[in-house]
C-alpha cells in the first residue's frame, strides 16, 4: 500500500509521531491548572488524541501517582520488568518545595517512562510553591492536617486528570495508583470508625469519579526493603521524597538539611519566624516550629529518638 493510500487514522498516527519526534525533544510543560492546551502540542499529544474516543466509564484512566521515592520508583521498575500492569500515565505533583535529590531524580524517572513509551507529566499548584504559600499566610504545615497534601499534590493531579476524562456526573472515570508497601498497609485502610468499611481497604476516594488502588499491596505485595532491593537491581539509588519543610520529617532530615542545604534550612527558619510574628500580633503564645511542633532554632537541644521511616514525609504517598 502506498503512503498516500494509508487509511486516515493510520496516516494521522504517523504524522503525529513524526511531528513529536522532530519538534518535541526538549523540556515538557508543567501543568499549572491553566495550560492544558500546551500538552496538545507536547509529546503527550498522541496519547490525548487516542483518549478522545475512549469511554472512561467502561475503561477508567489508570494513573500512577509518582512521588519520586522508593515505592513509586519500584512500581516503575516492575512495569519495566513486565511484572506489573502498565498504567496509562504517570503523574508527579511538584510542590515547588521538593528536596533537591527528588528534583534531580525526576529526570531519571522521566527517562525510564520515555523508554517504556509511558506518558510522564509533572503538575503543580496554581497557588505557587508550598513554602511560599505558607509564608504568605504566616503559618506552618502541621502534623495531623493534610491540607498541604491536598492543595499541592492531590488537587493538581486531579485537575489534570479531569482535563482528560471530563465529567460524567459522579461515575468512576479514573483510578489512582498509590505506592504503599505491606509494612505500611495501615495507610490503605478506612480509618473512620463509623464507616461500615472501617478497617477495610480504602478503594473509594473522596471524589466519586476517581478510585484508589494499591499495586504493591494487592498486585505484587512488597515490603519497603523489597522495594529498595528492586530499585538497586536497576542501579537506582532513590532518596527519601517529600518537602524540605515537612513537619513529619525526622531528626536526620533536619540535621542533614542544616548541614548540606543551608539555604533551604534558612527558608524553614524564616517560615517559623513569620509564624512567630503572627502569633505575637494576635496575642498568642509562640514557639511552635517544624520539628515535631518545636522550633528549629533549638534543634541542638532536643533529645532525638527513633527517626521517621516515612518515605514521603507526611504519608501522602503521591
C-alpha positions in Angstrom: 0.0 0.0 0.0 1.4 3.4 -1.0 1.9 6.1 1.6 -0.9 8.2 0.1 -3.2 5.3 0.3 -2.9 4.9 4.1 -6.2 4.9 6.0 -6.8 8.3 7.5 -6.3 7.1 11.2 -3.0 5.4 10.3 -1.9 8.4 8.4 -2.7 10.7 11.4 -0.8 8.4 13.8 2.2 8.5 11.5 2.1 12.3 11.2 1.7 12.8 14.9 4.5 10.5 15.8 6.8 12.1 13.3 6.0 15.6 14.4 6.5 14.8 18.1 9.8 13.1 17.4 11.0 16.1 15.3 9.9 19.0 17.4 9.4 18.0 21.0 12.7 16.6 22.3 13.1 19.5 24.7 11.6 20.1 28.2 8.0 19.3 28.6 5.5 21.8 30.0 4.4 21.7 33.7 0.7 21.7 34.2 -0.4 24.6 36.5 -4.2 24.4 36.2 -4.5 26.7 33.2 -2.2 25.5 30.4 -3.7 22.1 29.4 -3.7 23.3 25.7 0.1 23.2 25.7 0.0 19.4 26.3 -1.8 19.0 23.0 1.4 20.2 21.3 3.7 18.2 23.5 4.8 14.5 23.5 1.5 13.8 25.3 -0.4 14.8 22.2 -0.6 11.3 20.7 -2.0 9.8 23.9 -4.5 12.6 24.3 -5.6 12.1 20.7 -6.2 8.4 21.3 -8.0 9.0 24.5 -10.6 11.3 22.8 -12.5 8.3 21.7 -12.2 6.3 24.9 -15.2 5.6 27.1 -13.7 6.2 30.6 -16.8 4.8 32.3 -16.0 1.4 30.7 -12.3 1.8 30.8 -11.2 4.3 33.6 -7.9 6.1 33.1 -5.1 4.3 35.1 -2.9 6.9 36.8 0.3 6.1 38.6 0.9 8.8 41.2 4.6 9.2 41.3 6.2 10.7 44.4 9.8 10.3 43.4 10.5 7.9 46.3 11.3 4.3 46.9 7.8 2.7 46.4 6.7 4.6 43.4 10.0 4.1 41.7 9.8 0.3 42.4 6.5 0.4 40.6 8.2 1.8 37.5 10.9 -0.9 37.8 8.2 -3.7 38.0 6.5 -2.2 34.9 9.8 -2.2 33.1 10.2 -5.9 34.0 6.6 -6.6 32.7 5.7 -7.9 36.2 3.2 -5.0 36.9 0.5 -4.0 34.6 1.0 -0.7 32.7 -0.8 2.5 33.7 -2.0 4.9 31.1 0.0 7.8 32.5 2.5 8.6 35.3 1.9 11.9 37.1 4.2 13.7 39.6 2.9 16.6 41.6 5.8 19.1 42.2 5.1 21.2 45.3 8.0 23.6 44.5 9.4 22.6 47.9 10.8 19.2 47.0 14.2 18.1 48.2 16.9 18.7 45.6 17.6 15.0 45.2 14.0 14.4 44.4 14.1 17.1 41.7 17.2 15.6 40.2 15.8 12.0 40.3 12.7 13.1 38.3 14.8 13.2 35.2 15.8 9.5 35.8 12.1 8.6 36.2 11.1 10.6 33.2 13.7 8.8 31.1 12.5 5.4 32.4 9.0 6.3 31.3 10.1 7.6 28.0 12.0 4.3 27.3 8.8 2.4 28.1 6.7 4.8 25.9 4.8 5.7 29.1 3.5 9.3 29.4 5.1 11.2 32.3 3.6 14.5 33.4 4.6 17.0 36.1 1.8 19.1 37.6 1.9 22.0 40.1 -0.5 24.0 42.1 -1.9 27.3 40.9 -1.0 28.6 44.4 2.7 28.6 43.6 5.2 26.8 45.8 4.2 25.2 49.0 6.6 27.0 51.3 5.8 30.4 49.7 2.1 29.8 50.2 2.6 29.1 53.9 4.9 32.1 54.3 2.4 34.4 52.6 -0.1 33.3 55.2 2.4 33.4 58.1 1.6 29.9 59.1 3.2 26.4 59.1 2.3 22.9 57.9 1.4 20.9 61.0 1.2 17.2 61.8 -2.3 15.8 61.5 -3.5 18.4 58.9 -3.2 17.2 55.4 -4.1 20.4 53.7 -0.6 20.7 52.1 -1.0 17.2 50.5 -4.5 18.1 49.3 -3.6 21.5 47.9 -0.2 20.8 46.4 -0.3 17.1 45.4 -3.8 15.6 45.2 -5.7 18.5 43.7 -3.2 19.4 41.0 -3.2 15.8 39.8 -7.0 15.6 39.9 -7.2 18.8 37.8 -5.0 17.4 35.1 -6.8 14.0 35.1 -10.1 15.8 34.9 -9.0 17.6 31.8 -8.5 14.2 30.2 -11.6 12.3 31.4 -14.1 15.1 31.6 -17.2 15.0 33.8 -19.8 12.1 33.9 -21.8 13.2 37.0 -20.0 11.1 39.6 -19.2 8.0 37.5 -15.8 6.5 38.1 -13.5 7.7 35.3 -10.0 7.1 36.7 -8.0 5.1 39.2 -5.1 6.5 41.1 -2.3 4.0 41.9 -0.6 4.7 45.3 2.8 3.2 46.2 2.1 1.7 49.7 4.1 -1.4 50.7 2.9 -4.1 53.1 4.7 -2.7 56.1 2.6 0.5 55.7 -0.7 -1.3 54.9 -2.5 0.6 57.6 -2.4 3.7 55.4 -4.6 2.0 52.9 -7.3 1.1 55.4 -10.5 3.1 56.1 -9.9 4.8 59.4 -13.4 6.2 60.1 -14.8 4.0 62.9 -18.3 5.0 61.9 -17.9 3.7 58.4 -19.2 0.2 57.6 -15.9 -0.3 55.8 -13.7 0.5 58.8 -10.5 -1.5 58.7 -11.0 -2.5 55.1 -9.0 -1.4 52.1 -10.0 2.2 51.1 -10.7 1.9 47.3 -13.1 4.9 47.1 -11.5 8.3 47.1 -13.1 11.4 48.5 -14.3 12.3 45.0 -16.7 9.9 43.3 -15.1 9.9 39.9 -11.6 8.6 41.0 -10.9 5.3 42.8 -7.7 4.2 44.5 -5.6 1.1 44.0 -2.5 -0.3 45.7 -0.4 -2.3 43.3 2.3 -3.1 45.9 -0.3 -4.5 48.3 -2.8 -6.2 46.0 -1.0 -7.0 42.7 2.6 -7.6 43.8 2.9 -7.4 47.6 6.2 -5.9 48.6 7.8 -4.6 51.8 9.7 -1.4 51.7 13.0 -3.3 51.9 12.0 -5.4 48.9 11.1 -2.2 47.0 14.6 -0.9 47.8 16.2 -4.2 46.5 14.2 -3.9 43.2 15.4 -0.3 42.7 19.0 -1.4 43.4 18.7 -4.2 40.9 18.1 -1.5 38.4 21.1 0.5 39.7 18.8 3.2 41.1 19.7 4.9 44.4 16.5 6.5 45.5 16.5 9.0 48.3 13.6 10.0 50.5 11.0 12.0 48.7 9.0 14.8 50.3 9.2 18.5 51.0 12.2 20.1 52.8 9.8 21.8 55.2 7.7 18.7 56.1 6.7 18.6 59.8 6.7 14.8 59.7 10.5 14.7 58.9 12.7 13.1 61.5 15.9 14.4 63.1 18.2 13.1 60.5 16.4 15.1 57.9 16.7 18.4 59.8 20.4 17.8 60.7 21.2 16.9 57.1 19.3 19.9 55.8 21.1 22.3 58.1 24.5 20.8 57.2 24.1 20.3 53.4 21.3 22.6 52.3 21.7 25.8 54.4 19.6 27.9 52.1 16.6 25.6 52.4 17.1 25.4 56.2 17.2 29.2 56.3 13.8 29.2 54.5 12.4 26.9 57.2 13.7 29.2 59.9 12.1 32.2 58.2 8.8 30.3 58.0 8.9 29.7 61.7 9.8 33.4 62.3 6.8 34.6 60.3 4.6 32.3 62.2 6.0 33.6 65.5 5.4 37.2 64.5 1.8 36.4 63.6 1.2 34.6 66.9 2.6 37.6 68.8 0.5 40.0 66.7 -2.6 38.0 67.7 -1.6 38.0 71.4 -1.0 34.2 71.4 1.8 32.1 72.7 4.5 31.5 70.1 7.2 28.9 70.0 5.7 26.4 67.5 8.0 25.0 64.8 8.6 22.5 62.1 10.4 19.8 64.1 7.6 17.9 65.8 5.9 21.2 66.5 9.2 22.6 68.1 11.3 25.4 66.6 14.4 24.5 64.6 16.4 27.2 66.3 16.6 24.9 69.3 17.5 21.8 67.2 20.7 21.1 69.2 18.9 21.0 72.5 16.5 18.2 71.6 16.8 14.5 72.7 16.4 12.7 69.4 14.6 9.4 69.5 13.7 7.0 66.7 13.7 8.7 63.4 10.9 8.7 60.8 10.9 6.0 58.2 8.1 7.5 56.2 9.4 7.7 52.6 7.1 10.6 51.7 7.3 12.6 54.9 3.6 13.1 55.6 2.5 9.8 54.3 0.9 11.5 51.3 2.5 8.8 49.1 1.9 10.9 46.0 
